[in-house]
Amino acid sequence: MFTLSCSGGWVPGNYAEKIRGAAALGWKAIEPLNWLDQDLEAARAASDETGCWISGIVVQTADKRDAKLTRWEHGIVHEDAREAFVRAVGETLKAAKTLGCTTIVVTTGNERHDVSREAQHANIVKALKAALPVIKGSGVQLVLEPLNVLVNHKGYYLTTSEEGARIIREVGSPQVRLLYDIYHQQITEGSLIYNIRQYSKEIGHFHVGDVPGRNEPGTGEINYRNVFRAIAETGYDKYVVFECGKTEPVEVVTRKMFELLPE
C-alpha cells in the first residue's frame, strides 16, 4: 500500500518544524521539495524523532553557474546543461542521504525552438543516463516530471505521460522513474486511471491536486477515491504526495484526505 505525504505548504516553518507539524497531524511524510538553505541535520533529527520523512526533494545546486544551466529557462533539453545537471544531482543526493529521502524530482526545462523535439528528447535521455553513476546503489531514485502547459507552465518541454514513459524506458534504470502528477495529467490528457495502469511500471512517484484550482481532492472534478483505488491495485507502494493548496484548515483537510484511502 502507498503512503500519503502532506503538502509542504500545508505546514509552516523550516524543514524540522514542518516535519514535526505534519507528524502531529498524523502524516508519515511531507514534501517541501526545495532543500537549499535548510538545516538538513535538524530535519533528519526531526524525522528520526517522529517517524515522519521528507518524501521528495527537487534537484538544486548552490553553484550559481550550474543553477543557471539547470533552471527552467534552460535545463536538460540543452546539451550544455548535462555536466551541470550531473553535478547538481550529486549535490542533491548528499542532501537526500542526510534527510533519509529516497526521491529526487527532475524537470526538463522549457521547449527549445532551435532544434527538433527529437533532439531535445535525446538530450534528456543522455542527461539522465549521465547521472546514473552518481546515484547507482544509493537507494535514491530520480523521478522525471511532465507538467501541463495549458494553465501553469507555458513553454515547458515534457507534457505527456507517454513521452515521459518512453524516456524512462530508454534510460533503462530502475533508479530513474516517472513522476505522475495527477493534476497536471488531468489537464494535459485525462484518462487518468487508464494511464496509471498503462505506465505503472515506469511510475515511481505521484503528485496530487484537483482540477480546476489545484487544491485538495474533493474541490474539483477528479474522483480521487477511484484514482487512489486504481493506484493501489497496481501494487504501487511508495509515496502519493499532496502537491496542492487547501481550502479548509489543515486538520480538516488531513482527515478528509485519509478518508480517501481504499480499504
Buried (B, 14 or more C-beta within 10 A) or exposed (E): EBBBBBBBBBBEEBBBBBBBBBBEBEBBBBBBBEBBEBEBEBBBEBBEEBEBBBBBBBBBBEBEEBBEBBBBEBBBBBBEBBEBBBBBBBBBBEBBBBBEBBBBBBBBBBBBEEEEEEEBBBBBBBBBBBBBEBBEEEEBBBBBBBBBBEBEBEEBBBBEBEBBBBBBBBBEBEBBBBBBBBBBBBBBBEEBBEBBEBBBEBBBBBBBBBBEBBBBBBBBEBBBBEBBBBBBEBEBEBBBBBBBBBEBEBEEBBEEBEEBBEE
